Amino acid sequence: MPWVITRLCADCQDTACVKVCPVDCIYGLTSEDSNYRRQLFIHPDECINCSACEPECPWGAIFEESEVPEIFKEDIEINANIFKDHNSQDFTTTPKPIKENPTQEEIEANKKKWGYV
C-alpha cells in the first residue's frame, strides 16, 4: 500500500521527504496547474512502502494510504490522478522547497486551515 501526501503539504512543500526517498518517487510539478495544489506527490506505482518519508515531513502531511484521515480521503485519488493527467517531463524529483523548517505554530495553523485539528 503506497503512501500519500495530503493537502497539508499545499503551499508548504518542505523537501525533507524527497531527500530520504530511496527510489525517488516523490515529485513536484514543474509548472502551475490550476487543477492541482502546489505540493509534492508520491507516485503510487513507484512507492515501495518503505515509510522513510513520513517521519521526515515536518507538516505531518504524509500518511499510509489506509491511514489517511477521513478529511483527506479525496487526496488519495488526487495523488493517483496527477500521474495520469501529466507526462513524466511535467514532474521533477528535485522540487524547490516553498517553506522549510516550520515552527510549531505554523504547523498548527496549517492543520487548522485544512480542518485537521
Buried (B, 14 or more C-beta within 10 A) or exposed (E): EBBBBBBBBBEBBBBBBBEBBEEEBBBBBEEEEEEBBBBBBBBBEBBEEEEBBBEBBBBBBBBBBEEBEEEBEEBBEBBBEBBEEBEEEBBEBEBEBBEEEBEEEBBEEBBEEBEBE
